């Protein structure tokens, strides 16, 4: 089955975990800009060097850099039958860039799933992840800044996709299996198995 999905929600809402599960369920690649940026940081690539200061401050990497990265990834062969985007788009300019890319390829998103999570729960989750995974971008002050950036820049995308009738809200708090079941149930309503 072909599925083109977008998973949206605040940092720490469980997007990465759920993206991996949905990727397996639908047999499509999960594309996480955060993972791509972190890989570039580890590999000390040109992109990684450019992105490093933004990421460590908890700011979003500029749209132009992010759009180029995602466009390149979506043009790879494993995305021909679908994909799941995690962490992109984050701004209305990125929405326009994604819309243009999809239109150029004669396709569109099938659904947008918003994982809803209480900010205090998110902060606690990310503080734990910082310890477990050694993530420098999960310091509490950086996390709170990322939540503020999310509210300011990314939350308006929810309205865009809601107006298009594509948005499905799912409670992101709970056991991992429960959240996955909620997402799959919501997607079934949209005729995605």
ROSE-4610 file (N, C-alpha, C; in Angstrom, 1 decimal, always signed):
// ROSE-4610
residu = [X/X/X/X/X/X/X/X/X/X/X/X/X/X/X/X/X/X/X/X/X/X/X/X/X/X/X/X/X/X/X/X/X/X/X/X/X/X/X/X/X/X/X/X/X/X/X/X/X/X/X/X/X/X/X/X/X/X/X/X/X/X/X/X/X/X/X/X/X/X/X/X/X/X/X/X/X/X/X/X/X/X/X/X/X/X/X/X/X/X/X/X/X/X/X/X/X/X/X/X/X/X/X/X/X/X/X/X/X/X/X/X/X/X/X/X/X/X/X/X/X/X/X/X/X/X/X/X/X/X/X/X/X/X/X/X/X/X/X/X/X/X/X/X/X/X/X/X/X/X/X/X/X/X/X/X/X/X/X/X/X/X/X/X/X/X/X/X/X/X/X/X/X/X/X/X/X/X/X/X/X/X/X/X/X/X/X/X/X/X/X/X/X/X/X/X/X/X/X/X/X/X/X/X/X/X/X/X/X/X/X/X/X/X/X/X/X/X/X/X/X/X/X/X/X/X/X/X/X/X/X/X/X/X/X/X/X/X/X/X/X/X/X/X/X/X/X/X/X/X/X/X/X/X/X/X/X/X/X/X/X/X/X/X/X/X/X/X/X/X/X/X/X/X/X/X/X/X/X/X/X/X/X/X/X/X/X/X/X/X/X/X/X/X/X/X/X/X/X/X/X/X/X/X/X/X/X/X/X/X/X/X/X/X/X/X/X/X/X/X/X/X/X/X/X/X/X/X/X/X/X/X/X/X/X/X/X/X/X/X/X/X/X/X/X/X/X/X/X/X/X/X/X/X/X/X/X/X/X/X/X/X/X/X/X/X/X/X/X/X/X/X/X/X/X/X/X/X/X/X/X/X/X/X/X/X/X/X/X/X/X/X/X/X/X/X/X/X/X/X/X/X/X/X/X/X/X/X/X/X/X/X/X/X/X/X/X/X/X/X/X/X/X/X/X/X/X/X/X/X/X/X/X/X/X/X/X/X/X/X/X/X/X/X/X/X/X/X/X/X/X/X/X/X/X/X/X/X/X/X/X/X/X/X/X/X/X/X/X/X/X/X/X/X/X/X/X/X/X/X/X/X/X/X/X/X/X/X/X/X/X/X/X/X/X/X/X/X/X/X/X/X/X/X/X/X/X/X/X/X/X/X/X/X/X/X/X/X/X/X/X/X/X/X/X/X/X/X/X/X/X/X/X/X/X/X/X/X/X/X/X/X/X/X/X/X/X/X/X/X/X/X/X/X/X/X/X/X/X/X/X/X/X/X/X/X/X/X/X/X/X/X/X/X/X/X/X/X/X]
num = [1/1/1/2/2/2/3/3/3/4/4/4/5/5/5/6/6/6/7/7/7/8/8/8/9/9/9/10/10/10/11/11/11/12/12/12/13/13/13/14/14/14/15/15/15/16/16/16/17/17/17/18/18/18/19/19/19/20/20/20/21/21/21/22/22/22/23/23/23/24/24/24/25/25/25/26/26/26/27/27/27/28/28/28/29/29/29/30/30/30/31/31/31/32/32/32/33/33/33/34/34/34/35/35/35/36/36/36/37/37/37/38/38/38/39/39/39/40/40/40/41/41/41/42/42/42/43/43/43/44/44/44/45/45/45/46/46/46/47/47/47/48/48/48/49/49/49/50/50/50/51/51/51/52/52/52/53/53/53/54/54/54/55/55/55/56/56/56/57/57/57/58/58/58/59/59/59/60/60/60/61/61/61/62/62/62/63/63/63/64/64/64/65/65/65/66/66/66/67/67/67/68/68/68/69/69/69/70/70/70/71/71/71/72/72/72/73/73/73/74/74/74/75/75/75/76/76/76/77/77/77/78/78/78/79/79/79/80/80/80/81/81/81/82/82/82/83/83/83/84/84/84/85/85/85/86/86/86/87/87/87/88/88/88/89/89/89/90/90/90/91/91/91/92/92/92/93/93/93/94/94/94/95/95/95/96/96/96/97/97/97/98/98/98/99/99/99/100/100/100/101/101/101/102/102/102/103/103/103/104/104/104/105/105/105/106/106/106/107/107/107/108/108/108/109/109/109/110/110/110/111/111/111/112/112/112/113/113/113/114/114/114/115/115/115/116/116/116/117/117/117/118/118/118/119/119/119/120/120/120/121/121/121/122/122/122/123/123/123/124/124/124/125/125/125/126/126/126/127/127/127/128/128/128/129/129/129/130/130/130/131/131/131/132/132/132/133/133/133/134/134/134/135/135/135/136/136/136/137/137/137/138/138/138/139/139/139/140/140/140/141/141/141/142/142/142/143/143/143/144/144/144/145/145/145/146/146/146/147/147/147/148/148/148/149/149/149/150/150/150/151/151/151/152/152/152/153/153/153/154/154/154/155/155/155/156/156/156/157/157/157/158/158/158/159/159/159/160/160/160/161/161/161/162/162/162/163/163/163/164/164/164/165/165/165/166/166/166/167/167/167/168/168/168/169/169/169/170/170/170/171/171/171/172/172/172/173/173/173/174/174/174/175/175/175/176/176/176/177/177/177/178/178/178/179/179/179/180/180/180/181/181/181/182/182/182/183/183/183/184/184/184/185/185/185/186/186/186/187/187/187/188/188/188/189/189/189/190/190/190/191/191/191/192/192/192/193/193/193]
x = [+0.8/+0.0/+0.9/+0.5/+1.2/+0.6/+1.5/+1.0/+2.1/+1.6/+2.4/+1.9/+2.6/+2.1/+3.0/+2.5/+3.2/+2.8/+3.8/+3.6/+4.1/+3.2/+3.5/+3.2/+3.9/+3.7/+4.9/+4.8/+5.9/+7.1/+8.3/+9.5/+9.1/+9.5/+9.2/+7.8/+7.0/+5.7/+5.7/+6.9/+6.9/+6.9/+7.2/+7.1/+8.1/+9.4/+10.4/+10.0/+9.5/+9.1/+8.0/+7.0/+5.8/+6.1/+7.0/+7.4/+8.0/+8.9/+9.5/+8.5/+7.5/+6.4/+5.5/+5.2/+4.3/+5.1/+6.4/+7.2/+7.2/+7.3/+7.3/+5.9/+4.8/+3.5/+3.1/+3.5/+3.1/+4.2/+5.4/+6.5/+7.0/+7.1/+7.6/+8.7/+9.6/+10.7/+10.2/+10.7/+10.4/+11.6/+11.2/+12.2/+12.2/+13.2/+13.3/+14.4/+14.0/+15.1/+16.0/+15.5/+16.3/+17.4/+17.0/+18.0/+19.0/+18.6/+19.5/+20.5/+20.0/+20.9/+21.9/+21.4/+22.3/+23.4/+23.0/+24.0/+25.0/+24.6/+25.5/+26.4/+25.9/+26.8/+27.8/+27.4/+28.4/+29.5/+29.0/+29.9/+30.7/+30.4/+31.0/+31.0/+29.8/+29.6/+29.5/+29.4/+29.2/+27.8/+26.8/+25.5/+25.5/+26.2/+26.3/+26.9/+28.0/+28.6/+27.7/+27.0/+26.0/+24.9/+24.4/+23.3/+23.6/+24.8/+25.2/+24.8/+25.1/+24.8/+23.3/+22.5/+21.0/+20.5/+21.0/+20.5/+20.9/+22.1/+22.6/+21.8/+21.4/+20.6/+19.1/+18.7/+17.3/+16.5/+17.2/+16.5/+16.3/+15.3/+15.2/+16.2/+16.7/+17.6/+16.9/+17.5/+16.8/+16.1/+15.0/+14.1/+14.9/+15.7/+16.3/+17.2/+18.0/+18.8/+18.0/+17.0/+16.1/+15.3/+14.8/+14.1/+14.9/+16.2/+17.1/+17.3/+17.6/+17.8/+16.7/+15.5/+14.3/+14.0/+14.1/+13.8/+14.7/+16.0/+17.0/+16.6/+16.1/+15.8/+14.5/+13.5/+12.3/+12.4/+13.5/+13.7/+14.4/+14.8/+15.4/+14.4/+14.9/+14.0/+13.1/+13.5/+12.7/+11.5/+11.4/+10.2/+9.2/+9.4/+8.5/+7.1/+7.0/+5.7/+5.2/+5.8/+5.4/+6.5/+6.1/+7.1/+6.3/+7.0/+6.4/+7.4/+6.9/+7.8/+7.6/+8.7/+8.8/+9.7/+9.1/+9.9/+10.0/+9.2/+9.2/+7.8/+7.2/+7.6/+7.4/+8.1/+8.0/+7.5/+7.5/+7.1/+6.2/+5.5/+4.6/+5.4/+6.6/+7.4/+7.8/+8.1/+8.4/+7.2/+6.0/+4.7/+4.6/+4.9/+4.9/+5.9/+7.1/+8.1/+7.7/+7.1/+6.6/+5.5/+4.5/+3.4/+4.0/+4.9/+5.5/+6.2/+6.9/+7.6/+6.6/+5.5/+4.5/+3.8/+3.5/+2.8/+3.6/+4.9/+5.8/+5.8/+5.6/+5.6/+4.2/+3.2/+1.8/+1.2/+1.5/+1.0/+0.7/+0.3/-0.1/+0.0/+0.0/+0.0/-1.4/-1.4/-2.6/-3.2/-2.4/-2.9/-1.8/-2.2/-1.4/-1.8/-0.9/-1.3/-0.6/-1.4/-0.8/-0.8/+0.4/+0.5/+0.4/-0.6/-0.8/-0.2/+0.5/+1.2/+1.3/+1.1/+1.2/+2.7/+3.0/+4.4/+5.2/+4.6/+5.3/+5.7/+4.9/+5.2/+6.3/+6.3/+7.3/+8.6/+8.7/+10.0/+10.5/+9.7/+10.2/+10.7/+10.0/+10.4/+11.8/+12.0/+13.2/+14.4/+14.1/+15.2/+15.7/+14.7/+15.1/+15.9/+15.4/+16.1/+17.5/+17.7/+19.0/+20.0/+19.5/+20.4/+20.6/+19.5/+19.6/+20.4/+20.3/+21.0/+22.1/+22.3/+23.4/+23.1/+21.9/+21.5/+21.7/+22.6/+22.8/+21.7/+20.9/+19.7/+18.5/+18.7/+17.5/+17.7/+18.6/+18.7/+17.4/+16.9/+15.6/+15.4/+16.4/+16.2/+16.1/+16.9/+16.8/+15.5/+15.0/+13.7/+12.6/+12.6/+11.5/+11.6/+12.8/+13.0/+12.4/+12.7/+12.2/+10.7/+10.1/+8.6/+8.1/+8.8/+8.3/+8.4/+9.6/+9.8/+8.7/+8.4/+7.3/+6.0/+5.6/+4.4/+4.3/+5.4/+5.4/+5.4/+6.3/+6.5/+5.8/+5.6/+5.1/+3.6/+3.1/+1.7/+0.8/+1.1/+0.3/+0.1/+1.0/+0.8/-0.4/-0.6/-1.8/-3.1/-3.2/-4.4/-4.4/-3.3/-3.2/-3.7/-3.2/-3.7/-5.1/-5.5/-6.9/-7.9/-7.5/-8.4/-8.5/-7.4/-7.4/-8.1/-8.6/-9.3/-8.4/-7.1/-6.1/-5.7/-6.0/-5.5/-6.3/-5.5/-6.1/-5.3/-6.0/-5.3/-5.4/-4.2/-4.1/-3.4/-3.9/-3.2/-1.9/-0.8/+0.5/+1.0/+0.2/+0.6/+0.0/+0.9/+0.5/+1.5/+1.2/+2.1/+2.3/+3.5/+3.8/+2.8/+2.5/+1.5/+0.2/-0.3/-1.6/-1.6/-0.5/-0.4/-0.4/+0.3/+0.4/-1.0/-1.7/-3.1/-4.0/-3.9/-4.7/-4.5/-3.2/-2.8/-3.4/-3.2/-3.7/-5.2/-5.9/-7.3/-7.7/-7.1/-7.4/-7.1/-6.0/-5.7/-6.7/-7.2/-8.2/-9.4/-9.8/-11.0/-10.7/-9.4/-9.0/-8.7/-9.1/-8.9/-7.5/-6.6/-5.3/-5.2/-4.8/-4.8/-3.7]
y = [-1.2/+0.0/+1.2/+2.2/+3.5/+4.4/+5.0/+5.9/+7.0/+8.3/+9.4/+10.1/+10.0/+10.5/+11.6/+12.4/+13.4/+13.2/+13.1/+13.0/+14.3/+15.0/+16.3/+16.3/+17.1/+17.3/+17.9/+18.3/+18.9/+18.0/+18.6/+17.7/+16.9/+15.6/+14.7/+14.0/+14.3/+13.7/+12.2/+11.7/+10.3/+10.1/+11.2/+11.0/+10.0/+10.0/+9.1/+7.7/+7.4/+6.0/+5.6/+6.4/+6.1/+6.0/+6.9/+6.9/+5.5/+5.0/+3.7/+2.6/+2.7/+1.6/+1.7/+3.0/+3.2/+2.8/+3.1/+2.8/+1.3/+0.5/-0.9/-1.4/-0.8/-1.2/-1.0/+0.2/+0.5/+0.1/-0.3/-0.6/+0.5/+1.7/+2.9/+3.5/+4.3/+4.8/+6.0/+6.0/+7.1/+8.1/+9.3/+10.3/+11.4/+11.4/+12.3/+13.3/+14.6/+15.6/+15.6/+15.4/+15.4/+14.4/+13.1/+12.1/+12.4/+13.0/+13.3/+14.4/+15.4/+16.4/+15.9/+15.0/+14.4/+13.6/+12.8/+12.0/+12.9/+14.0/+15.0/+15.6/+15.9/+16.4/+15.4/+14.1/+13.0/+12.9/+13.0/+12.8/+14.1/+15.2/+16.5/+16.9/+16.7/+17.2/+18.7/+19.2/+20.6/+21.0/+20.2/+20.5/+20.4/+19.4/+19.3/+20.5/+21.0/+22.2/+23.4/+23.6/+24.7/+24.5/+23.3/+23.1/+23.1/+22.8/+22.6/+23.7/+25.0/+26.1/+26.2/+26.0/+26.1/+24.9/+23.7/+22.6/+22.7/+23.1/+23.1/+24.2/+25.3/+26.4/+26.0/+24.9/+24.5/+25.2/+25.9/+26.6/+25.6/+26.0/+25.2/+25.6/+24.6/+24.8/+25.6/+26.6/+27.5/+26.6/+27.2/+26.5/+26.0/+26.9/+26.6/+25.3/+25.3/+24.1/+22.9/+23.0/+21.9/+21.4/+22.3/+21.9/+21.2/+21.6/+20.9/+19.5/+19.4/+18.1/+17.1/+17.6/+16.7/+16.4/+17.4/+17.1/+16.0/+16.1/+15.1/+13.7/+13.7/+12.4/+11.8/+12.7/+12.2/+11.7/+12.2/+11.7/+10.4/+9.8/+8.5/+7.4/+6.3/+5.3/+4.7/+4.6/+3.9/+4.7/+6.0/+6.8/+6.8/+6.0/+6.0/+5.6/+4.6/+4.1/+4.7/+5.7/+6.4/+6.7/+7.4/+7.8/+8.4/+8.5/+9.1/+10.2/+11.4/+12.6/+12.8/+13.0/+13.2/+14.4/+15.5/+16.7/+17.7/+17.4/+18.3/+18.1/+19.2/+20.6/+21.1/+22.2/+22.9/+24.3/+24.9/+26.2/+26.3/+27.4/+27.5/+27.5/+28.1/+28.1/+26.6/+25.8/+24.4/+23.7/+24.0/+23.5/+23.8/+25.0/+25.4/+24.6/+24.4/+23.7/+22.2/+21.6/+20.2/+20.1/+21.1/+21.1/+21.1/+22.0/+22.1/+20.8/+20.2/+18.9/+17.9/+17.7/+16.7/+17.0/+18.2/+18.6/+18.2/+18.5/+18.2/+16.7/+15.9/+14.4/+13.8/+14.7/+14.3/+13.5/+13.9/+13.2/+14.2/+13.7/+14.5/+13.7/+14.4/+13.6/+12.9/+11.8/+11.0/+11.5/+11.7/+12.1/+12.8/+13.6/+14.3/+13.9/+13.3/+12.8/+13.8/+14.4/+15.2/+14.5/+14.3/+13.7/+14.8/+14.7/+15.8/+15.3/+16.2/+15.9/+17.1/+16.9/+17.9/+18.4/+19.7/+20.2/+19.7/+19.6/+19.2/+17.7/+16.9/+15.5/+15.4/+16.2/+16.3/+16.6/+17.6/+18.0/+16.8/+16.2/+15.0/+13.9/+13.6/+12.6/+12.9/+14.2/+14.6/+14.6/+15.0/+15.0/+13.5/+12.6/+11.2/+10.7/+11.1/+10.8/+11.4/+12.6/+13.2/+12.3/+11.8/+10.9/+9.6/+9.0/+7.6/+7.6/+8.7/+8.7/+9.7/+10.5/+11.5/+12.6/+13.0/+14.0/+15.4/+16.2/+17.5/+18.4/+18.1/+19.0/+18.7/+17.9/+17.6/+18.2/+19.1/+19.9/+20.6/+20.7/+21.3/+22.7/+23.6/+24.9/+24.9/+24.0/+23.9/+23.3/+22.3/+21.7/+22.8/+23.5/+24.6/+25.6/+25.9/+26.8/+26.2/+24.9/+24.2/+24.1/+24.0/+24.0/+25.4/+26.4/+27.8/+28.0/+27.5/+27.7/+26.9/+25.7/+24.8/+25.6/+26.1/+26.8/+28.0/+28.7/+29.9/+29.6/+28.6/+28.4/+27.2/+26.1/+24.9/+24.7/+25.1/+24.9/+25.5/+26.6/+27.2/+26.2/+25.2/+24.2/+23.3/+23.1/+22.3/+22.9/+24.2/+24.9/+24.7/+24.8/+24.6/+23.3/+22.2/+20.9/+20.6/+21.2/+21.0/+21.6/+22.8/+23.5/+22.6/+21.9/+21.0/+19.7/+19.5/+18.2/+17.0/+17.2/+16.1/+15.8/+16.6/+16.4/+15.4/+14.6/+13.7/+13.8/+14.2/+14.4/+13.1/+12.7/+11.5/+11.8/+11.3/+11.5/+10.7/+11.4/+10.9/+10.4/+10.5/+10.1/+8.7/+7.8/+6.5/+5.5/+4.2/+3.1/+3.2/+2.8/+2.9/+2.2/+0.9/+0.1/+0.8/+1.4/+2.1/+3.3/+4.0/+5.2/+4.7/+3.6/+3.1/+2.6/+2.0/+1.5/+2.7/+3.7/+4.9/+5.5/+5.6/+6.2/+5.3/+4.0/+3.1/+3.1/+3.2/+3.3/+4.6/+5.7/+7.0/+6.9/+6.3/+6.2/+5.2/+4.2/+3.3/+4.1/+5.1/+6.0/+6.7/+6.9/+7.6/+6.6/+5.3/+4.3/+3.9/+4.1/+3.6/+2.4/+1.2/+0.0/+0.1]
z = [+0.0/+0.0/+0.0/-0.7/-0.8/+0.3/+1.1/+2.1/+2.2/+2.2/+2.4/+3.7/+4.7/+6.0/+6.6/+7.5/+8.2/+9.7/+10.5/+12.0/+12.6/+13.3/+13.8/+15.3/+16.1/+17.5/+18.1/+19.4/+20.0/+20.3/+20.5/+20.8/+22.0/+22.0/+23.1/+23.1/+22.1/+22.0/+21.6/+21.2/+20.9/+19.4/+18.6/+17.1/+16.6/+17.1/+16.6/+16.8/+18.0/+18.4/+17.5/+17.4/+16.6/+15.1/+14.6/+13.2/+12.8/+13.7/+13.4/+13.3/+14.2/+14.2/+13.0/+12.6/+11.4/+10.2/+10.1/+9.0/+8.7/+9.8/+9.7/+9.3/+9.9/+9.6/+8.1/+7.6/+6.2/+5.2/+5.6/+4.7/+3.9/+4.6/+4.0/+4.9/+4.3/+5.2/+6.0/+7.3/+8.2/+7.9/+7.7/+7.4/+8.5/+9.3/+10.4/+10.2/+10.1/+9.9/+11.1/+12.3/+13.4/+13.3/+12.9/+12.8/+11.7/+10.6/+9.5/+10.0/+10.7/+11.2/+12.2/+13.1/+14.1/+13.4/+12.3/+11.6/+10.9/+10.4/+9.8/+10.8/+12.0/+13.1/+13.5/+13.6/+13.9/+12.9/+11.6/+10.5/+10.1/+10.8/+10.6/+9.2/+8.5/+7.1/+7.1/+5.9/+5.7/+6.3/+6.0/+6.5/+8.0/+8.6/+10.0/+10.7/+10.1/+10.6/+10.5/+9.4/+9.3/+10.3/+10.6/+11.4/+12.9/+13.3/+14.7/+15.6/+15.3/+16.2/+16.4/+15.4/+15.5/+16.4/+16.2/+16.9/+18.4/+18.7/+20.1/+20.9/+20.2/+20.8/+20.9/+20.3/+20.3/+19.2/+18.3/+17.2/+16.0/+15.2/+13.9/+12.9/+12.2/+11.1/+10.0/+9.4/+8.4/+7.3/+6.9/+5.9/+4.6/+4.0/+2.8/+2.9/+4.0/+4.2/+4.5/+5.2/+5.5/+4.3/+3.5/+2.3/+1.3/+1.1/+0.2/+0.7/+2.0/+2.6/+2.4/+2.7/+2.6/+1.1/+0.2/-1.2/-1.7/-1.4/-1.8/-1.3/+0.0/+0.6/-0.1/-0.3/-0.9/-2.4/-3.0/-4.4/-4.5/-3.3/-3.4/-3.6/-4.2/-4.7/-3.7/-2.4/-1.4/-1.0/-1.5/-1.2/-2.3/-3.4/-4.5/-4.1/-3.2/-2.8/-1.5/-1.0/+0.2/+1.2/+2.2/+3.2/+4.4/+5.5/+6.7/+7.1/+7.2/+7.6/+9.1/+9.7/+11.2/+11.4/+11.8/+12.0/+10.9/+9.8/+8.6/+8.0/+7.6/+7.7/+9.1/+9.4/+10.7/+10.5/+9.3/+9.1/+7.9/+7.7/+6.6/+5.3/+5.3/+4.1/+3.8/+4.8/+4.5/+4.0/+4.4/+3.9/+2.4/+2.0/+0.6/-0.2/+0.4/-0.4/-0.5/+0.5/+0.4/-0.6/-0.5/-1.5/-2.9/-3.2/-4.5/-4.9/-4.0/-4.3/-4.7/-3.9/-4.1/-5.4/-5.7/-6.9/-8.1/-8.0/-9.1/-9.4/-8.4/-8.5/-8.6/-8.8/-9.0/-7.9/-6.7/-5.5/-4.4/-3.2/-2.1/-0.8/+0.3/+1.6/+1.7/+2.4/+2.6/+4.0/+4.9/+6.3/+7.1/+8.0/+9.0/+10.4/+11.1/+12.5/+13.5/+14.3/+15.4/+16.7/+17.2/+18.6/+19.6/+20.4/+21.4/+22.8/+23.4/+24.7/+25.6/+26.9/+27.9/+27.9/+27.9/+27.9/+29.1/+30.3/+31.5/+31.3/+30.8/+30.5/+29.5/+28.5/+27.5/+28.1/+28.9/+29.6/+30.4/+31.1/+31.9/+31.0/+29.9/+29.0/+28.4/+28.0/+27.4/+28.3/+29.6/+30.6/+30.8/+30.8/+30.9/+29.7/+28.5/+27.2/+27.2/+27.8/+27.8/+28.6/+29.7/+30.5/+29.8/+29.3/+28.7/+27.4/+26.6/+25.3/+25.1/+26.2/+26.1/+25.1/+25.0/+24.0/+24.6/+24.0/+24.6/+24.2/+23.2/+22.9/+23.8/+24.8/+25.7/+27.1/+27.3/+28.5/+28.8/+30.0/+30.3/+29.7/+29.8/+29.3/+27.8/+27.1/+25.7/+25.3/+26.0/+25.8/+25.9/+26.9/+27.1/+25.9/+25.5/+24.4/+23.1/+22.9/+21.7/+21.7/+22.9/+23.0/+22.6/+23.1/+22.7/+21.2/+20.6/+19.2/+18.4/+18.9/+18.3/+18.3/+19.5/+19.6/+18.7/+18.5/+17.7/+16.2/+15.8/+14.4/+13.8/+14.6/+14.0/+14.3/+15.4/+15.7/+14.7/+14.0/+12.9/+11.8/+11.6/+10.5/+10.8/+12.1/+12.5/+11.9/+12.0/+11.4/+9.9/+9.2/+7.8/+7.4/+8.0/+7.7/+8.2/+9.2/+9.7/+8.7/+8.2/+7.1/+5.9/+5.6/+4.4/+4.7/+5.9/+6.2/+6.4/+6.6/+6.6/+8.0/+9.0/+10.3/+11.2/+11.9/+12.9/+14.2/+15.2/+16.5/+17.3/+17.9/+18.7/+20.0/+21.1/+22.4/+22.4/+22.6/+22.5/+23.9/+24.9/+26.2/+26.5/+27.1/+27.4/+27.0/+27.1/+26.7/+25.2/+24.8/+23.3/+22.5/+22.9/+22.1/+22.1/+23.1/+23.2/+22.2/+22.2/+21.3/+19.8/+19.5/+18.2/+17.8/+18.6/+18.3/+18.0/+18.8/+18.6/+17.2/+16.8/+15.5/+14.4/+14.5/+13.4/+13.3/+14.5/+14.4/+13.7/+14.0/+13.4/+11.9/+11.5/+10.1/+9.3/+10.0/+9.4/+9.0/+9.8/+9.5/+8.1/+7.8/+6.6/+5.5/+5.7/+4.7/+4.5/+5.5/+5.5/+6.4/+5.9/+6.7/+7.8]
